[in-house]
Amino acid sequence: MRPEAFSEILAIGETVDVEFKRCRQQPEKDTFESVCSFANTFGGSIFLGVEDDGAISGINADNLLVIKRNVVNVVNNPKLFDSPVAFEFERIDFEGKAVLRLWVPPSPNMHRFKGDIYERVEDSDVVVRSASRLAEICIRKQGLYTEQRVYKHVALDDLKLELLDSIRERAAHKQPDHEWARLGDEALLKSAGLLGKDFSTGDEGLNLAAVLLLGKDEVIRSVCPPYKTDAVWRVDPDSRYDDRTVVRCNLVEAYDLLADFCRKHMPDRFTLEGDRSISLRDSIVREVVANCLIHREFTSPYPARIVIDADALRTENASRAMFTGPITPQGFSPLPKNPLVSSFFSTIGLAEELGSGTRNLFEYSPRYSGKDPELVEGTVFTATVPVYRPSGALPAETPATPSATDLVTEIAGLVASRGSLTISEAVEAGYPRRTAQRALAKLVDEHRVVPVGNGRSRKYLSA
């Protein structure tokens, strides 16, 4: 891990996937509670040698090997952990002190530590006691890709097979010799991975991806009751809405409805790519809507939302995150949330390869509005794309981006003028979240501000 990235983590504090632990001769008991909770939830990193407030206490280099052996022995002790947890070590040298990072990926198994099941809630490790909560975790763990769950009682006539003719046309338009143009209905579904066998249960038939992509409305409501996308347009940000559509149909039809809704309420702007004129608005809408439909956790009760106002196009949807925090083109490793759905959208030309959506948004958004988008991963994924204002507010050429030094000076002045500042307050003042995090981390390194508190409530005071 680069020192800059570690510095940002220290500045943000403990989160749903970050835990700080003091560590002297050996890890304390609550370290293993965090190991258990991360494995049962969405994974995370435990930094041994860091105080709760983010101060580096460090680990004696002579103790590193002993501490590693202790972690390995405890995690593999059947009297303490009912099943071993996968993890990796990474040594971080920071400010002349050693820190040991213990990375725990999400596990498909349910883990107990000393008989208790832990899960991660915000920045805390919580014992799961209610049967309903335990059932929810079990459902989530039934498969890393819930789209592949087979429903053996769903039949072909539960799908809108009439959509397959347009699907074939779209696939052939993107790739003229594509095999879908020659396949019958059932063969096409098999080729797309929508009709197959669950080798863990032996069940054969259509899976959740098939129902979501092509299912009839009543079948989707029965198989996946939480699924819907609520899209609203507001003239006044404080109003409830001025136009609204609630989409509960299959993903193929939902894409067209939601894309039309966004295009209806966003001003257009064109640019040249080579000798071809393209719509920046349509390119952005394509990426945002496809991402909202493809990369979401469909078993979550959290509803997906698309909100458009004079300032931005915003989306939020449940996610199955491997990390939490801002996403940039240089600083993320794309992971498929629903590979069957994603591949289907790519085949019919509504998406590209994994990761291309992020790169395209960071390419098109500055040309459309003069500003970068903000993408934040977590248990809820959020995307914010500024809207172009055709009234003349945007100059002919995008103004130069302020230098990093200027931004740090501005945020230092904001801390001084207000007396204290949180990351959220910096965002409300107009700074991108990642910019504010980096600037405040630099100010902490330079001893110009002092962090107080942990997690989202952390404040920065003038030194």
Sine and cosine of phi, psi and omega as CSV:
sin_phi,cos_phi,sin_psi,cos_psi,sin_omega,cos_omega
0.00,0.00,0.74,-0.67,0.00,-1.00
-0.94,0.35,0.56,-0.83,0.02,-1.00
-0.83,0.56,-0.58,0.82,-0.01,-1.00
-0.90,0.43,-0.68,0.74,0.00,-1.00
-0.92,0.40,-0.64,0.76,0.02,-1.00
-0.91,0.41,-0.62,0.79,0.03,-1.00
-0.88,0.47,-0.63,0.78,0.04,-1.00
-0.90,0.44,-0.66,0.75,0.01,-1.00
-0.88,0.47,-0.68,0.73,0.02,-1.00
-0.89,0.45,-0.61,0.79,-0.03,-1.00
-0.93,0.36,-0.60,0.80,-0.01,-1.00
-0.96,0.26,-0.63,0.78,-0.01,-1.00
1.00,-0.06,-0.17,-0.99,-0.05,-1.00
-0.94,0.35,0.65,-0.76,-0.03,-1.00
-0.67,-0.74,-0.23,-0.97,0.00,-1.00
-0.90,0.43,-0.37,0.93,-0.01,-1.00
-0.79,-0.61,0.33,0.94,0.04,-1.00
-0.70,-0.71,0.76,-0.65,0.03,-1.00
-0.70,-0.71,0.72,-0.70,0.07,-1.00
-0.98,-0.21,0.68,-0.73,0.01,-1.00
-0.68,-0.74,0.77,-0.63,0.18,-0.98
-0.93,0.36,0.60,-0.80,-0.04,-1.00
-0.53,-0.85,0.91,-0.42,0.02,-1.00
-0.99,-0.12,-0.98,-0.19,-0.01,-1.00
-0.98,0.20,-0.53,0.85,-0.02,-1.00
-0.41,-0.91,0.34,-0.94,0.01,-1.00
-0.90,0.44,0.55,-0.84,0.06,-1.00
-0.99,0.12,0.24,-0.97,-0.10,-1.00
-0.83,0.56,-0.66,0.75,-0.10,-1.00
-0.93,0.37,-0.23,0.97,0.12,-0.99
-0.87,0.49,-0.66,0.75,-0.06,-1.00
-0.98,0.20,-0.38,0.93,0.17,-0.99
-0.91,0.42,-0.63,0.78,0.04,-1.00
-0.93,0.36,-0.63,0.78,0.07,-1.00
-0.84,0.54,-0.72,0.69,-0.01,-1.00
-0.90,0.43,-0.70,0.72,-0.06,-1.00
-0.93,0.37,-0.64,0.77,0.03,-1.00
-0.89,0.45,-0.68,0.73,0.00,-1.00
-0.90,0.44,-0.56,0.83,-0.02,-1.00
-0.99,0.12,-0.26,0.96,-0.05,-1.00
-0.94,-0.34,-0.91,-0.41,-0.10,-1.00
-0.87,-0.49,0.35,0.94,0.03,-1.00
0.99,0.14,0.16,-0.99,0.02,-1.00
0.19,-0.98,-0.03,-1.00,-0.05,-1.00
-0.86,-0.50,0.73,-0.68,0.10,-0.99
-0.95,-0.32,0.84,-0.54,-0.02,-1.00
-0.98,-0.22,0.96,-0.29,0.01,-1.00
-1.00,0.09,0.78,-0.63,-0.06,-1.00
0.97,-0.23,0.30,0.95,0.02,-1.00
-0.80,-0.60,0.74,-0.68,0.02,-1.00
-0.97,0.25,0.26,-0.97,-0.03,-1.00
-0.85,0.53,-0.51,0.86,-0.03,-1.00
-1.00,0.04,0.10,1.00,0.03,-1.00
1.00,-0.05,-0.04,1.00,0.04,-1.00
-0.95,0.31,0.61,-0.79,-0.03,-1.00
-1.00,0.04,0.92,-0.39,0.13,-0.99
-1.00,-0.04,-0.51,0.86,0.08,-1.00
0.98,0.19,0.19,-0.98,0.03,-1.00
-0.82,-0.58,0.71,-0.70,0.09,-1.00
-0.87,0.50,0.79,-0.62,-0.06,-1.00
-0.83,0.55,-0.50,0.86,0.00,-1.00
-0.94,0.35,-0.32,0.95,-0.05,-1.00
-1.00,-0.08,-0.14,0.99,-0.12,-0.99
-0.86,0.50,-0.72,0.69,-0.04,-1.00
-0.91,0.41,-0.63,0.77,0.03,-1.00
-0.89,0.45,-0.67,0.74,-0.01,-1.00
-0.91,0.42,-0.68,0.74,0.03,-1.00
-0.87,0.50,-0.71,0.71,0.02,-1.00
-0.88,0.47,-0.62,0.78,0.01,-1.00
-0.89,0.46,-0.70,0.71,0.00,-1.00
-0.89,0.46,-0.72,0.70,-0.01,-1.00
-0.87,0.49,-0.69,0.72,-0.03,-1.00
-0.92,0.40,-0.68,0.74,-0.03,-1.00
-0.93,0.38,-0.73,0.68,-0.07,-1.00
-0.91,0.42,-0.45,0.89,-0.01,-1.00
-0.98,-0.17,0.17,0.99,0.04,-1.00
-1.00,0.04,0.93,-0.37,-0.06,-1.00
-0.90,0.43,-0.30,0.95,0.05,-1.00
-0.98,0.21,-0.30,0.95,-0.01,-1.00
-0.95,-0.31,-0.76,0.66,0.06,-1.00
-0.94,-0.35,0.80,-0.60,-0.04,-1.00
-0.93,0.36,-0.44,0.90,0.16,-0.99
-0.57,-0.82,0.64,-0.77,-0.06,-1.00
-0.87,0.49,0.49,-0.87,0.02,-1.00
-0.95,-0.30,0.71,-0.70,0.08,-1.00
-0.96,0.29,0.57,-0.82,0.03,-1.00
-0.29,-0.96,0.21,-0.98,0.07,-1.00
-0.68,-0.73,0.48,-0.88,0.07,-1.00
-0.97,-0.23,0.50,-0.87,0.17,-0.98
-0.54,-0.84,0.81,-0.59,0.07,-1.00
-1.00,0.07,0.72,-0.70,0.03,-1.00
-0.84,-0.54,0.84,-0.54,0.09,-1.00
-0.99,-0.16,0.89,-0.46,-0.13,-0.99
-0.62,-0.78,0.82,-0.57,0.02,-1.00
0.80,0.59,0.62,0.78,0.06,-1.00
0.98,0.22,0.14,0.99,-0.01,-1.00
-0.82,-0.57,0.44,-0.90,0.00,-1.00
-0.99,-0.12,0.73,-0.69,0.09,-1.00
-0.83,-0.56,0.64,-0.77,0.01,-1.00
-0.94,-0.33,0.88,-0.47,0.04,-1.00
-1.00,-0.02,0.78,-0.62,0.05,-1.00
-0.92,-0.39,0.97,-0.26,-0.05,-1.00
-0.99,-0.11,0.80,-0.61,-0.02,-1.00
-0.88,-0.48,0.89,-0.45,0.05,-1.00
-0.98,0.19,0.33,-0.94,0.10,-1.00
-0.90,0.44,0.59,-0.80,-0.07,-1.00
-0.92,-0.40,0.58,-0.82,0.08,-1.00
-0.97,0.25,-0.20,0.98,-0.02,-1.00
-0.99,-0.12,0.33,-0.94,0.13,-0.99
-1.00,-0.04,0.79,-0.62,-0.06,-1.00
-0.91,-0.42,0.59,-0.81,0.10,-1.00
-0.85,-0.53,0.63,-0.78,0.14,-0.99
-0.89,-0.47,0.88,-0.48,-0.07,-1.00
0.80,0.60,0.63,0.77,0.08,-1.00
1.00,0.05,-0.16,0.99,-0.03,-1.00
-0.96,-0.27,0.61,-0.80,0.11,-0.99
-1.00,-0.10,0.81,-0.58,0.02,-1.00
-0.93,-0.36,0.53,-0.85,0.18,-0.98
-0.70,-0.71,0.35,-0.94,-0.03,-1.00
-1.00,-0.05,0.85,-0.53,0.06,-1.00
-0.82,-0.57,0.91,-0.40,-0.12,-0.99
0.82,0.58,-0.89,-0.45,-0.01,-1.00
-0.93,-0.37,0.45,0.89,-0.05,-1.00
-0.80,-0.60,0.47,-0.88,0.11,-0.99
-0.99,-0.15,0.88,-0.48,-0.15,-0.99
-0.88,-0.47,0.71,-0.71,0.08,-1.00
-0.96,0.27,0.76,-0.65,0.01,-1.00
-1.00,0.09,0.87,-0.50,-0.05,-1.00
-0.88,-0.48,-0.47,0.88,-0.07,-1.00
-1.00,0.10,0.59,-0.81,0.00,-1.00
-0.91,0.42,-0.58,0.82,-0.03,-1.00
-0.92,0.38,-0.63,0.77,0.01,-1.00
-0.93,0.36,-0.63,0.78,0.04,-1.00
-0.89,0.45,-0.64,0.77,0.03,-1.00
-0.90,0.43,-0.62,0.79,0.00,-1.00
-0.90,0.43,-0.65,0.76,0.02,-1.00
-0.91,0.41,-0.66,0.76,0.02,-1.00
-0.88,0.48,-0.67,0.74,0.02,-1.00
-0.88,0.48,-0.68,0.73,-0.01,-1.00
-0.90,0.44,-0.53,0.85,-0.06,-1.00
-1.00,0.01,-0.01,1.00,-0.02,-1.00
-0.87,0.49,-0.43,0.90,0.07,-1.00
-0.17,-0.99,0.64,-0.77,0.00,-1.00
-0.89,0.46,-0.55,0.84,0.05,-1.00
-0.93,-0.38,1.00,-0.08,-0.06,-1.00
-0.92,0.39,-0.32,0.95,0.04,-1.00
-0.88,0.48,-0.34,0.94,-0.07,-1.00
-1.00,-0.01,0.02,1.00,0.02,-1.00
-0.90,0.44,0.79,-0.61,-0.06,-1.00
-1.00,0.03,0.70,-0.71,0.09,-1.00
-0.91,-0.42,0.99,-0.11,-0.16,-0.99
-0.94,0.35,-0.25,0.97,0.00,-1.00
-0.99,-0.13,-0.01,1.00,0.12,-0.99
-0.99,0.13,0.80,-0.60,-0.06,-1.00
-0.95,-0.31,0.18,-0.98,0.00,-1.00
-0.87,0.50,-0.57,0.82,-0.02,-1.00
-0.97,0.24,0.02,1.00,0.15,-0.99
-1.00,0.06,-0.08,1.00,0.04,-1.00
-0.96,-0.26,0.39,-0.92,0.10,-0.99
-1.00,0.06,0.98,0.18,-0.06,-1.00
-0.91,0.41,-0.32,0.95,0.04,-1.00
-0.91,0.42,-0.31,0.95,0.04,-1.00
-0.96,0.29,-0.31,0.95,-0.11,-0.99
-0.92,0.40,-0.45,0.89,0.05,-1.00
-0.90,0.44,-0.71,0.71,0.04,-1.00
-0.94,0.35,-0.53,0.85,0.06,-1.00
-0.89,0.46,-0.70,0.71,0.02,-1.00
-0.88,0.48,-0.67,0.74,-0.01,-1.00
-0.89,0.45,-0.67,0.74,0.00,-1.00
-0.91,0.41,-0.67,0.74,0.01,-1.00
-0.89,0.45,-0.66,0.75,0.00,-1.00
-0.94,0.34,-0.50,0.86,0.03,-1.00
-0.93,0.38,-0.62,0.79,0.01,-1.00
-0.97,0.23,-0.63,0.77,0.01,-1.00
-0.68,-0.74,0.98,-0.19,-0.16,-0.99
-0.80,0.60,-0.51,0.86,-0.04,-1.00
-0.98,-0.20,0.39,0.92,-0.07,-1.00
-0.89,0.45,0.65,-0.76,-0.10,-0.99
-0.91,0.41,-0.42,0.91,-0.03,-1.00
-0.87,0.50,-0.47,0.88,-0.01,-1.00
-0.91,0.42,-0.35,0.94,-0.06,-1.00
-0.96,-0.29,-0.17,0.99,-0.11,-0.99
-1.00,0.01,0.52,-0.86,0.15,-0.99
-0.96,0.27,0.06,-1.00,-0.11,-0.99
-0.86,0.51,-0.80,0.60,-0.08,-1.00
-0.92,0.40,-0.62,0.78,0.01,-1.00
-0.91,0.41,-0.60,0.80,0.04,-1.00
-0.90,0.43,-0.68,0.73,0.01,-1.00
-0.89,0.46,-0.64,0.77,0.04,-1.00
-0.91,0.41,-0.67,0.74,0.01,-1.00
-0.88,0.48,-0.58,0.82,-0.01,-1.00
-0.99,0.14,-0.06,1.00,-0.01,-1.00
0.99,0.17,0.26,0.97,-0.07,-1.00
-1.00,-0.03,-0.20,0.98,0.00,-1.00
-0.75,-0.66,0.91,-0.42,-0.08,-1.00
-0.22,-0.98,-0.45,-0.89,-0.10,-1.00
-0.79,-0.61,0.69,-0.73,0.12,-0.99
-1.00,0.00,0.96,-0.29,-0.12,-0.99
-0.97,0.26,-0.18,0.98,0.07,-1.00
-0.99,0.12,-0.42,0.91,-0.02,-1.00
-0.89,-0.45,-0.34,0.94,-0.07,-1.00
1.00,0.06,-0.06,1.00,0.00,-1.00
-0.94,0.35,0.61,-0.80,0.06,-1.00
-0.83,-0.56,0.57,-0.82,0.03,-1.00
0.52,-0.85,-0.32,-0.95,0.01,-1.00
-0.98,0.20,0.59,-0.81,-0.02,-1.00
-0.97,-0.25,0.01,-1.00,-0.04,-1.00
-0.87,0.49,-0.60,0.80,0.02,-1.00
-0.86,0.51,-0.65,0.76,0.02,-1.00
-0.89,0.45,-0.70,0.71,-0.01,-1.00
-0.90,0.45,-0.69,0.72,-0.04,-1.00
-0.93,0.36,-0.61,0.79,-0.06,-1.00
-0.97,0.23,-0.60,0.80,-0.17,-0.99
-0.73,-0.68,0.00,1.00,-0.12,-0.99
-0.92,0.39,0.43,-0.90,0.15,-0.99
-0.95,0.31,0.41,-0.91,-0.13,-0.99
-0.83,0.55,-0.71,0.70,-0.07,-1.00
-0.93,0.37,-0.49,0.87,0.03,-1.00
-0.95,0.32,-0.67,0.74,0.04,-1.00
-0.88,0.47,-0.68,0.73,0.01,-1.00
-0.88,0.48,-0.58,0.81,-0.03,-1.00
-0.97,0.25,-0.69,0.72,-0.08,-1.00
-0.98,0.18,-0.60,0.80,-0.09,-1.00
-0.69,-0.73,0.96,0.30,-0.10,-0.99
-0.83,0.56,-0.58,0.81,-0.07,-1.00
-0.95,0.31,-0.25,0.97,-0.17,-0.99
-0.92,0.39,0.83,-0.56,0.20,-0.98
-0.17,-0.98,0.31,-0.95,0.11,-0.99
-0.76,-0.65,0.85,-0.53,-0.04,-1.00
-0.97,-0.22,0.91,-0.42,-0.01,-1.00
-0.92,-0.38,0.77,-0.64,-0.01,-1.00
-0.73,-0.69,0.46,-0.89,0.11,-0.99
-0.82,-0.57,0.74,-0.68,-0.02,-1.00
-0.82,-0.58,0.78,-0.62,0.16,-0.99
-0.96,0.27,-0.72,0.69,0.03,-1.00
-0.97,-0.24,0.84,-0.54,-0.02,-1.00
-0.84,0.55,-0.39,0.92,-0.02,-1.00
-1.00,0.01,-0.13,0.99,0.00,-1.00
-0.99,0.12,0.28,-0.96,-0.01,-1.00
-0.93,0.37,-0.85,0.52,0.16,-0.99
-0.10,-1.00,0.38,-0.92,0.07,-1.00
-0.94,-0.35,-0.28,0.96,0.12,-0.99
-0.43,-0.90,0.55,-0.84,-0.07,-1.00
-0.45,-0.89,0.56,-0.83,0.18,-0.98
-0.62,-0.78,0.71,-0.71,0.05,-1.00
-0.93,-0.36,0.87,-0.50,-0.12,-0.99
-0.95,-0.31,0.84,-0.55,0.05,-1.00
-0.81,-0.59,0.13,0.99,-0.05,-1.00
-0.99,0.12,0.02,-1.00,-0.04,-1.00
-0.89,0.46,0.32,-0.95,-0.16,-0.99
-0.90,0.43,-0.55,0.84,0.00,-1.00
-0.90,0.44,-0.74,0.68,0.03,-1.00
-0.96,0.29,-0.57,0.82,-0.01,-1.00
-0.88,0.47,-0.63,0.77,0.00,-1.00
-0.84,0.54,-0.75,0.66,-0.03,-1.00
-0.89,0.46,-0.68,0.73,-0.01,-1.00
-0.89,0.45,-0.71,0.70,-0.06,-1.00
-0.96,0.29,-0.60,0.80,0.04,-1.00
-0.91,0.42,-0.66,0.75,0.05,-1.00
-0.89,0.46,-0.65,0.76,0.01,-1.00
-0.88,0.47,-0.71,0.71,-0.01,-1.00
-0.92,0.40,-0.69,0.72,0.01,-1.00
-0.89,0.45,-0.55,0.84,-0.01,-1.00
-0.89,0.46,-0.56,0.83,-0.14,-0.99
-0.93,-0.38,0.20,0.98,0.05,-1.00
-0.85,-0.52,0.74,-0.68,0.04,-1.00
-0.91,0.40,0.54,-0.84,-0.05,-1.00
-1.00,-0.08,0.36,-0.93,0.09,-1.00
-0.44,-0.90,0.68,-0.74,-0.10,-1.00
-0.93,-0.37,0.42,-0.91,0.06,-1.00
-0.57,-0.82,0.29,-0.96,0.02,-1.00
-0.99,-0.13,0.75,-0.66,0.19,-0.98
-0.88,-0.47,0.97,-0.23,-0.16,-0.99
0.93,0.36,-0.85,-0.53,0.04,-1.00
-0.95,-0.30,0.29,0.96,-0.06,-1.00
-0.90,-0.43,0.73,-0.69,0.05,-1.00
-1.00,0.04,0.78,-0.62,0.03,-1.00
-0.83,-0.56,0.44,-0.90,0.05,-1.00
-1.00,0.07,0.89,-0.45,0.05,-1.00
-0.91,0.41,-0.62,0.78,0.02,-1.00
-0.87,0.50,-0.75,0.66,-0.04,-1.00
-0.90,0.44,-0.60,0.80,0.01,-1.00
-0.91,0.42,-0.66,0.75,0.01,-1.00
-0.93,0.36,-0.70,0.71,0.00,-1.00
-0.86,0.50,-0.68,0.74,0.01,-1.00
-0.84,0.55,-0.73,0.68,-0.04,-1.00
-0.93,0.36,-0.68,0.73,-0.08,-1.00
-0.93,0.36,-0.72,0.69,-0.03,-1.00
-0.92,0.38,-0.70,0.72,0.02,-1.00
-0.87,0.49,-0.67,0.74,0.01,-1.00
-0.89,0.46,-0.67,0.75,-0.01,-1.00
-0.90,0.44,-0.55,0.83,-0.03,-1.00
-1.00,0.07,-0.56,0.83,-0.12,-0.99
-1.00,0.09,-0.77,0.64,-0.19,-0.98
-0.99,-0.14,0.93,0.36,0.02,-1.00
-0.61,-0.79,0.36,-0.93,0.03,-1.00
-1.00,-0.05,0.97,-0.26,-0.13,-0.99
-0.96,0.28,-0.29,0.96,0.02,-1.00
-1.00,0.09,-0.13,0.99,0.00,-1.00
-0.98,0.19,0.60,-0.80,0.06,-1.00
-0.97,0.23,-0.09,1.00,-0.03,-1.00
-0.95,0.32,0.86,-0.50,-0.05,-1.00
-0.97,0.24,0.56,-0.83,0.08,-1.00
-0.99,0.15,0.60,-0.80,-0.03,-1.00
-0.72,-0.69,0.59,-0.81,0.16,-0.99
-0.82,-0.58,0.84,-0.54,-0.04,-1.00
-0.82,-0.58,0.78,-0.62,0.04,-1.00
-0.86,-0.50,0.77,-0.64,0.17,-0.99
-0.67,-0.74,-0.22,-0.97,-0.07,-1.00
-0.92,0.39,-0.34,0.94,-0.09,-1.00
-0.99,-0.12,-0.63,0.78,-0.16,-0.99
-0.35,-0.93,0.33,-0.94,0.23,-0.97
-0.98,-0.19,0.85,-0.53,-0.08,-1.00
-0.82,-0.57,0.63,-0.78,0.11,-0.99
-0.74,-0.67,0.44,-0.90,0.13,-0.99
-0.51,-0.86,0.67,-0.74,0.02,-1.00
-0.41,-0.91,0.44,-0.90,0.02,-1.00
-0.88,0.47,0.60,-0.80,-0.04,-1.00
-0.70,-0.72,0.31,-0.95,0.12,-0.99
-0.92,-0.38,0.99,0.10,-0.21,-0.98
-1.00,0.07,0.64,-0.77,0.13,-0.99
-1.00,-0.05,-0.20,0.98,0.10,-0.99
-0.41,-0.91,0.20,-0.98,0.09,-1.00
-0.82,-0.57,0.60,-0.80,0.04,-1.00
0.67,-0.74,0.03,-1.00,-0.03,-1.00
-0.91,0.41,0.50,-0.87,0.05,-1.00
-0.93,-0.37,0.73,-0.68,0.11,-0.99
-0.78,-0.63,0.33,-0.95,0.00,-1.00
-0.87,0.50,-0.51,0.86,-0.04,-1.00
-1.00,0.00,-0.38,0.92,-0.19,-0.98
-0.90,-0.43,0.62,0.78,0.05,-1.00
-0.56,-0.83,0.47,-0.88,0.09,-1.00
-0.91,-0.42,0.96,-0.28,-0.09,-1.00
-0.89,0.46,0.72,-0.70,0.03,-1.00
-0.81,-0.58,0.73,-0.68,-0.04,-1.00
-0.95,0.32,0.78,-0.63,0.08,-1.00
-1.00,0.07,-0.68,0.74,0.00,-1.00
-0.65,-0.76,0.99,0.14,-0.14,-0.99
-0.88,0.48,-0.53,0.85,0.02,-1.00
-0.93,0.37,-0.72,0.69,0.02,-1.00
-0.90,0.44,-0.68,0.73,0.00,-1.00
-0.88,0.48,-0.69,0.72,0.01,-1.00
-0.91,0.42,-0.62,0.79,0.01,-1.00
-0.89,0.46,-0.73,0.68,0.02,-1.00
-0.89,0.46,-0.63,0.77,0.01,-1.00
-0.91,0.42,-0.64,0.77,-0.03,-1.00
-0.89,0.45,-0.59,0.81,-0.04,-1.00
-1.00,-0.10,0.20,0.98,0.16,-0.99
0.99,0.13,0.27,0.96,0.01,-1.00
-0.99,-0.15,-0.03,1.00,0.06,-1.00
-0.40,-0.92,0.20,-0.98,0.03,-1.00
-0.88,-0.48,-0.36,-0.93,-0.03,-1.00
-0.93,0.37,0.33,-0.94,-0.04,-1.00
-0.83,0.55,0.77,-0.64,0.02,-1.00
1.00,-0.10,-0.28,0.96,-0.05,-1.00
-0.93,0.37,-0.53,0.85,-0.01,-1.00
-0.87,0.49,-0.69,0.72,0.03,-1.00
-0.88,0.47,-0.74,0.68,0.00,-1.00
-0.89,0.47,-0.65,0.76,0.00,-1.00
-0.92,0.40,-0.65,0.76,0.02,-1.00
-0.89,0.46,-0.65,0.76,0.01,-1.00
-0.96,0.29,-0.31,0.95,0.10,-0.99
-1.00,0.10,-0.71,0.71,-0.14,-0.99
-0.99,0.11,-0.57,0.82,-0.09,-1.00
-0.87,0.50,-0.72,0.69,0.04,-1.00
-0.89,0.46,-0.52,0.85,0.02,-1.00
-0.98,0.22,-0.39,0.92,-0.01,-1.00
-1.00,0.07,-0.74,0.67,-0.11,-0.99
-0.86,-0.52,-0.18,0.98,-0.08,-1.00
1.00,0.06,0.10,0.99,-0.05,-1.00
-0.71,-0.70,0.45,-0.89,0.07,-1.00
-0.98,0.21,0.45,-0.89,0.14,-0.99
-0.98,0.22,0.26,-0.97,0.11,-0.99
-0.84,-0.54,0.87,-0.49,0.02,-1.00
-0.87,-0.49,0.82,-0.58,-0.05,-1.00
-0.79,-0.61,0.86,-0.51,0.00,-1.00
-1.00,-0.01,0.52,-0.86,0.03,-1.00
0.08,-1.00,-0.24,-0.97,0.09,-1.00
-0.89,0.45,-0.41,0.91,0.22,-0.98
-0.86,-0.51,0.86,-0.50,0.04,-1.00
-1.00,0.07,0.73,-0.69,0.03,-1.00
-0.82,-0.57,0.61,-0.79,0.08,-1.00
-0.76,-0.65,0.71,-0.70,0.05,-1.00
-0.77,-0.63,0.88,-0.47,0.01,-1.00
-0.87,-0.49,0.91,-0.40,-0.01,-1.00
-0.85,0.53,0.57,-0.82,-0.04,-1.00
-0.99,-0.10,0.68,-0.73,0.06,-1.00
-0.91,0.42,0.70,-0.71,0.05,-1.00
-0.94,-0.34,0.95,-0.31,-0.09,-1.00
-0.98,0.19,0.12,0.99,-0.08,-1.00
-0.98,0.21,-0.01,1.00,-0.01,-1.00
0.96,-0.28,-0.02,1.00,0.00,-1.00
-0.92,0.40,-0.45,0.89,-0.01,-1.00
-1.00,-0.06,0.86,-0.51,-0.01,-1.00
-0.93,0.37,0.19,-0.98,-0.03,-1.00
-0.86,0.50,-0.58,0.81,0.05,-1.00
-0.85,-0.52,0.63,-0.78,0.00,-1.00
-0.90,0.44,0.77,-0.64,0.00,-1.00
-0.89,0.45,0.44,-0.90,0.00,-1.00
-0.89,0.46,0.63,-0.78,0.03,-1.00
-0.94,0.33,0.72,-0.69,0.03,-1.00
-0.85,0.53,0.53,-0.85,0.01,-1.00
-0.94,0.35,0.32,-0.95,0.01,-1.00
-0.87,0.50,-0.61,0.79,0.00,-1.00
-0.90,0.44,-0.67,0.75,0.02,-1.00
-0.89,0.46,-0.66,0.75,-0.02,-1.00
-0.91,0.41,-0.66,0.75,0.05,-1.00
-0.88,0.47,-0.67,0.74,0.02,-1.00
-0.90,0.45,-0.66,0.75,0.01,-1.00
-0.88,0.47,-0.71,0.71,-0.05,-1.00
-0.95,0.32,-0.55,0.84,0.11,-0.99
-0.88,0.47,-0.64,0.76,0.05,-1.00
-0.91,0.41,-0.57,0.82,0.03,-1.00
-0.92,0.40,-0.65,0.76,0.06,-1.00
-0.89,0.46,-0.70,0.72,-0.04,-1.00
-0.91,0.42,-0.65,0.76,-0.06,-1.00
-0.95,0.31,-0.52,0.85,-0.04,-1.00
-1.00,-0.08,-0.31,0.95,-0.06,-1.00
1.00,-0.04,-0.54,0.84,0.07,-1.00
-0.37,-0.93,0.31,-0.95,-0.04,-1.00
-0.46,-0.89,0.68,-0.73,0.15,-0.99
-0.96,-0.28,0.25,-0.97,0.05,-1.00
-0.86,0.51,-0.68,0.73,-0.02,-1.00
-0.89,0.45,-0.63,0.78,0.02,-1.00
-0.92,0.39,-0.57,0.82,0.05,-1.00
-0.91,0.41,-0.63,0.78,0.05,-1.00
-0.90,0.44,-0.69,0.73,0.03,-1.00
-0.88,0.47,-0.47,0.88,0.01,-1.00
-0.99,0.17,-0.04,1.00,0.11,-0.99
0.94,-0.33,0.06,1.00,0.00,-1.00
-1.00,-0.07,0.68,-0.73,0.11,-0.99
-0.85,0.53,0.58,-0.82,-0.07,-1.00
-0.83,0.56,-0.73,0.68,-0.04,-1.00
-0.90,0.43,-0.61,0.79,0.04,-1.00
-0.89,0.46,-0.70,0.71,0.00,-1.00
-0.90,0.45,-0.67,0.75,0.01,-1.00
-0.88,0.47,-0.70,0.71,-0.02,-1.00
-0.92,0.40,-0.69,0.73,-0.02,-1.00
-0.89,0.45,-0.70,0.72,-0.01,-1.00
-0.93,0.36,-0.58,0.81,0.07,-1.00
-0.89,0.46,-0.64,0.77,0.03,-1.00
-0.92,0.40,-0.65,0.76,0.02,-1.00
-0.90,0.43,-0.58,0.81,0.08,-1.00
-0.91,0.42,-0.71,0.71,0.01,-1.00
-0.86,0.50,-0.58,0.81,-0.02,-1.00
-1.00,0.06,0.06,1.00,0.02,-1.00
0.87,0.49,0.52,0.86,0.04,-1.00
-1.00,-0.08,-0.37,0.93,0.12,-0.99
-0.71,-0.70,0.35,-0.94,-0.04,-1.00
-0.85,-0.53,0.84,-0.55,0.04,-1.00
-0.98,0.21,0.65,-0.76,0.03,-1.00
-0.74,-0.67,0.80,-0.60,0.01,-1.00
1.00,-0.04,0.00,-1.00,-0.06,-1.00
-0.77,-0.64,0.30,-0.95,0.11,-0.99
0.87,0.49,-0.58,-0.82,-0.08,-1.00
-0.93,0.37,-0.38,0.92,-0.04,-1.00
-1.00,0.06,-0.01,1.00,-0.04,-1.00
-0.88,0.47,0.74,-0.68,0.05,-1.00
-0.90,-0.43,0.41,-0.91,0.04,-1.00
-0.88,-0.47,0.82,-0.57,-0.02,-1.00
-0.93,-0.37,0.47,-0.88,0.07,-1.00
-0.90,0.44,0.70,-0.71,-0.01,-1.00
-0.96,0.29,0.00,0.00,0.00,0.00
